[in-house]
Amino acid sequence: MLAFQIKICYTVNMDNKVFTDKVKITVKSGDGGDGMNSFKAYKGKPACGPDGGDGGNGGSVYFLGDKDMNDLLSFRFTSKYFAENGERGGTNQCFGKKGKDMVIKVPCGTLVRDAESGKIICDIFEDGEQVCVLEGGRGGKGNVRFTTARRHAPNFAQKGVKTKAHALILEMKVIADAGLVGFPNVGKSTLLSKISAAKPKIADYHFTTLSPNLGVVRYYENSFVAADIPGLIEGAAEGAGLGHDFLRHIERTRLLVHVLDISGIEGRDPLEDFVKINSELKTYSEKLAALPQIVALNKCDCFGAEENIKRFRKKYDKKYRIFEITARNGDGTDALVRSIIEELAKLPPVERIRAEEFEFAADDNSSYEIFRDETGAFVVIGGLVDMLCRNVVLSNPDSMAYFQRTLKNRGVIKDLQKAGCAEGDTVIVGDVEFDFIL
């Protein structure tokens, strides 16, 4: 018969610092660089044709999984992450330099949500996994791109696409095989310290543990990740105490190890504790309540434990695998670990949370709105105006002809008349201000 042996692979202890598992940040991809409007010039020949190059694309925003990060603490000090803008196009048909991407490192198990809708954009699940969240703005075209058989010397270029900032929520959910749950001060941290090299804070008062502690337990060729989840209280599913913050971290676990103070030394009935915690799990999530459970009856060396063990086994012996342990000195933990490994072998691996169908709203190049300002001028705003501002050069006759044609074809002129705009009234479209003439 093989002797029981526990070998340590690695541990994560997050109790010695401020643990942060949910933050709000602002991200923005880079603006596209403007196209260049220029002409070749040689000695004695000042204008020899267009040679303006395209602007560079703006940098994109990526999230990168990093196994060496344990929480989101760094985001409390820096909350804005902007990618670099693309450079303007150059002469001689040279392209502008692409903006540098913004790569944001996050712990494995981090959900990225849109702050406005709450939808999941992605789940950064594995170390080294990189996901693009925002594409950089496209660079504008240089004037050489606008040459045609009839237009040999276009004196205008296109501006780059301007991007918008977006608010995101980063939410960390611990990735573990087995989650230790139970009321405060029942011995979860002590148990973790005995079956792994994790060194969580241990003391004889409630809520000693205020953040999840992870430990990897290796039993010969088998191993699993155990998470010591801070103690739950009645009403945790409704947010009592730090309920939602704690329950979030057992959503990914494959198996629950329910730790009970079977001695009742704190004046609570362990059987009632068992019912209350399971009720909180069910209220928070049906999925959590359906997870397999192994029950660890702790503090079996204390006075009153023997009678409570009989009561508990009488009621639950046929429904759960029950182990009597004394986490303080390690008694009974070998059988518990073997049982956890056997149970995990039957269960599917941890799965990533599926992203929801989501795209940041794109500018509508056909929409516009007309209103009258305090001076009496008619102002046109909207996606159509933004598009015109990007593509129109006021000093160029061809470009202005395109501007006027677009206003007419899109129905802006008719809508201005319906709004009461008469000949001679002032109309403002973006940076263009002109007198309305039919």
Sequence and secondary structure as in RCSB ss.txt:
>XXXX:A:sequence
MLAFQIKICYTVNMDNKVFTDKVKITVKSGDGGDGMNSFKAYKGKPACGPDGGDGGNGGSVYFLGDKDMNDLLSF
RFTSKYFAENGERGGTNQCFGKKGKDMVIKVPCGTLVRDAESGKIICDIFEDGEQVCVLEGGRGGKGNVRFTTAR
RHAPNFAQKGVKTKAHALILEMKVIADAGLVGFPNVGKSTLLSKISAAKPKIADYHFTTLSPNLGVVRYYENSFV
AADIPGLIEGAAEGAGLGHDFLRHIERTRLLVHVLDISGIEGRDPLEDFVKINSELKTYSEKLAALPQIVALNKC
DCFGAEENIKRFRKKYDKKYRIFEITARNGDGTDALVRSIIEELAKLPPVERIRAEEFEFAADDNSSYEIFRDET
GAFVVIGGLVDMLCRNVVLSNPDSMAYFQRTLKNRGVIKDLQKAGCAEGDTVIVGDVEFDFIL
>XXXX:A:secstr
      EEEEEE  TTS    EEEEEEE          B  BTTBS   B          EEEEEETT  SSGGG
GT  EEE        STT        EEEEEETTEEEEETTT  EEEEE STT EEEEE        GGGG  SS
 SS            EEEEEEE    SEEEE STTSSHHHHHHHHSS      SSTT   S EEEEEEETTEEEE
EEE     TTGGGTSTTHHHHHGGGSS SEEEEEEETT TTS  HHHHHHHHHHHHHHH HHHHTS EEEEEE T
TSTTHHHHHHHHHHHHTTTSEEEE BTTTTBTHHHHHHHHHHHHHTS         S       TT  EEEE TT
S EEEESHHHHHHHHH  TT HHHHHHHHHHHHHTTHHHHHHHTT  TT EEEETTEEEE   
